[in-house]
Amino acid sequence: MQVIAIGGPEGVHPAVHRTDRALGAVVDAVAELPADDVVLATRDEQARKVARAARLVLGAERVGVLHVDAPCTAWAVMLAGISASGLTASSARAVADEVLARTTTRALVSSVASLHRPAPTFRQHAGSYLPGTAFVVDVGRGTVSRFRGSFGVPDGGDTLVVARSARPVVRVEDGELLPRTPDTQLTGVGDGWPAARWLEASTIDGSLGAAVTTALSRSYLWGACDACGRAVTAACIFCDIGERRPRAVRTDRGDLSRAGRPAIQPDTLPDTQPDPQGAIS
């Protein structure tokens, strides 16, 4: 499986190919890869539209679209997870979901005046206009709090990814904000947050390999795509069709129909026969 991050920043996993949000660039990037399944990874609507257009041009037989709504640093952690050696394209969605579920993302921003999700309080909005203020955004919990010297990025994970604006948010060294030296520093992110100065960090709980292994260990729960027959979770990244679950069978009462009624078995038919004369008494 090959992974292409459309609009991906510099610094993502070395196995991930990056390309611009342009149809021609994506088509050319896929053409340069070996004859293998290709996963087009996106995190914004513009990139998603380009990815779907590329799939129409190239065909859905080997091109899948994996879209997630995640901050840039969390996306980078997810890209590293689905780039693990030996994974198939059918497992990309399950691995991505498991990695993101274990990832914590926090942002330190100089202002929340233009922040809409999560929504700050009126007091926090007004405080953004005071000099020297900063706020901590917990993406997973959907909370905003005043920065009081602690960024709160958890330690213990084996992958720590950060991205930042050109100017620092506060006059504090990274050693005081982050639990350790980042494993990955993303550049070329652009306007990551609606603030003049910001710092974003994502870390995974535990090891990335453990998250991938856990996702694959549940493969017996995956369904199948009605169109292409690939193993899928939720929806097929190649066909955008929901998974098909095998129909449940009850050995005591026969095959269950969609309405939940047991199918009538031959040995359960009534013994009585209709009156051959059909007489009315």
N, C-alpha and C positions, 0 to 999 in steps of 0.2 A: 504494500500500500504506500502511495505517495501522498504527501500532504502539502497543499498550497494555501498559504495564508494571504487572502486578498486584503490589501491595505495593512499588512502586518508591519510592525516597527522593526528596527534593527535591534538585534540582541536576542531574538527568539531562538529556540532550539536549532542547532545546526542542521538537523535532518529536515527541517521545514523550509520549503521554498516560498519566497515572498514575491508578490507582484502588485502592481497598481490596480486601482479600481476602474479598469477600462477593459471592455470586452476583448479587444484585439490583444492586449497584453496577457489576459488570462488564457485565451486560445493558444497563443504562442508558447506560453509556459507549459501547458499540458502537452503540446506537440513535441516539446523537447524532452519529455520524460519517457522512460521505458514503457513498454506495453504492459501496464499494470493498472489496477484500480487507482483512481485519483480522488481524493477528498478535498473539496474546496471549502476551506474554513472561513467563516465570516462572523462579524460581531456588530455590524451596523447595517442599516437598511439599504444604503447605496451599494455596498459590497454584495449584499444578498441578492439584489436584483441583477447585478452583473454575473454572479455565479449561476443563477438560474438561466440567464440568457446563454451563457457558455455551455451549460448542459444541453440546452435545446440545439445548439449548433453542433456540438460534438457527439450527442447521443447519450442516453442515460445508461448504456450498457456498462460503462466503466467510470463515469463521472458522478460523484455524489456531492451533495451540498449539506454541510454541517454548520448550522447557524446557532449561536448562543448569545444570549443577552448578558454580557459580563463585562466588568471593567478590564482595561487593557492588560494589567499585570496578571489578573486571574486568567485571562485568555491565554497568556503566555505559559502559565503553569499547565493549563489544559492541553495546549499544543505540545508541550513536552511529554505529557501522558500518552496522547494518541500517536506519538512518534516512536513509542517503544518498539523494539525489534520484534518481528514475528507477528504483529497484529494484522488482522484483516479489516477491510473497510466495513464489513458488517458489524464489527465490534466497536466502531468509532463512537457511536452515540452512547453506548453503555459506559465506555471508559470515560468519555467526556463528562457525563452526568455524575459519575462516581468521584472523579477528581474535583469537580467544582463543588460537590457537596462537602468535601473535606477541606476546602480552601477558604481562608479568612482574608478579607480585603478591608483595608482601612486607608483613608485619605486625610491628609492634613492640608487644609485650605485657608487662604487668607481672608476669604469672604464667602458668605452663604447667601448674599443678597439675590443672586441669580440662580440659586439651587432650587430645583423643583422636586427631585426625588433622591433621597427622602426630603420632605418639606421641613424647613426649620421653623421655629416658633417666631412670633413677632419680635420678641425681645432679642433673639439671636439675629434676626434680620436687621434690626436697628443697630445692634452691636457691631455689625460688619463695617459700619462707617467710622468706627473709632480706630485711631491708629494703634498698631501693635497687637491687634486681636487676631486670633486664629481659632479654627474649629476642627474637631475630629469627627469624621463621618465613618460610621460603621456600616458598610454596605450590606452585610448579611442580616444584621438586626434592624436596619433601616432607621438608625438613630443619628442625631447630631448633638454634639456636646462641646462645651468651651474647652479649648486646649489649656491645660494647667501643668504643662511640663511632661506629661506622659502620653505617648502615642498609642501604647497598648497593643502593639503587634506581638502576637504570641511567639514563643520560642519552641523548639523541639522538632519542627519539620525540616526535611532535608532540602527543601527548595524555597528560597526567598527571592522574590522578584520585585524590583522597584522601578519607578519612573518618576520624573520630576520636571518642573518648569525650569527655565533658565535661571531665575532668581530664587533663592531659598525663601521658605515661608517664615522661619524663625531663625534667630542667631544661635542655633544649637548644633553641635557636631552630630554626625550620623551615629557615632558610638553611643550617644545619649538617647537618640530616638529609636534606633533599631536594635534588636536583640543581638545581632552579629553582622558581619560583613555580607552584603547581598551576594547571592550566587549569580544573579543576572541583573544587569542595568540596561533598561530599554531606552533607546533614543529614537527620535523621529516620530514621537507619539502625536505631536500636534497639541491641540487644545484638549487636554485630557479632562479638565474640570472647568466649570464656568467661574474661574477666579484667576486673578493676575499671577498668583503664586500658589503652587500646590505640590504635594508629595504623595504618591500612592505606593502602597506596598501590599503584596499578597504572599501568603505562605500556606503550605499544605500541612495538615495535621498528620504527622507520621511520615512515612516514606512514600514517594511517588510510585515505586514498584508495588508496594502493598495495595495501593488504591487500584492499580491496574489488575493485579491478581484477584482482588475481591470482585471487580466487575466481571472478569472472565469466569469466575467460579459460579456465577449465577446464569450462565449461558443456557442451562436447561430450562430456564423460565422464559426465554425469548420466544417470540412468535415468528411468523413467516409472512413475507410480503405476498399479497395475492397476485401481483403483476410479475415480479421477477423471481419469486421464490427464495430470496435471500433471508437469512436470519436477521430479525430486526427487533428493536425495542421502541415502543411508542409509534414511530413512523419510519418508513424506509427513506434513507437519505438519497437514494437513487430515484425513487418514483414518487415520493411524497404521499405514499399510501399507508394508512394505518395498519398495524400488525394484525395478522389473522391467528387467532388462538385455536388449537385443536378442540373439537367438540367433546364435551365430557361424556363418559360412558358409565352407566351404573349397571353392574353385572346382575344385580338382583331384580331390576325392573326394566332392563333394556336400555336402548339408546335414548338419551334425552333430546327432545326437540328444542328449538329455539324458544318455544313458548313455555318450556319447563315441564312438558307432559311426557310421560314415558310412552314409547312406541308400543303398540299392542303386539304381543308375541302370538304365534300360531297356537301354542298350547294353552293360551288364556282365553280363547274364543268360547262363547257360551255353548253349552251342550244342546240347548233347546233349538228346535227347528221350526220354521213357520208352518202353519197349517196348509197342506197342499190344496185343500178345497177353497181356502180363503173365505169360508162361510161366515156370515154375520149372524150371531144368535140374538 
